[in-house]
Amino acid sequence: MYSKETIERFRNPKNTGEIPNADAVGEVGNMKCGDVMKIYLKVEKNKIKDIKFQTYGCMAAIASSDMLCELAKGKTLDEALNIKFSDITKGLGELPQIKIHCSVLGTHALKKAIENYKSNN
Ligand SMILES: [Zn+2]
């Protein structure tokens, strides 16, 4: 079952939306349950100044993206690259085993956004 924290974040995510003029965007999809995730970054002095996500997906995908944004905000790009899936689940509490791939998606989208940023700068 989903933890209380997961359900709460799914209902009231704090970091959803789009950043106009974002410095980088990363998008990934997952065929298994049709989740699509887009991450927007605003970068200043090599640090993530702002981060938002748009996810069309299941409860696990949305709750983990929201947690991911919170973990990534304020970190340097290299620190953010090191955020692991286990850091997200630590924040959320337990996730059902079959939903793990949904949470991993967020770390992939963030990685893609950071790589985009680095190749553009
Ligand atoms: Zn999913």
Residues whose N, C-alpha, C, O or C-beta is under 5 A from the ligand:
A	BS01	ZN	C33 D35 C58 A61 C102
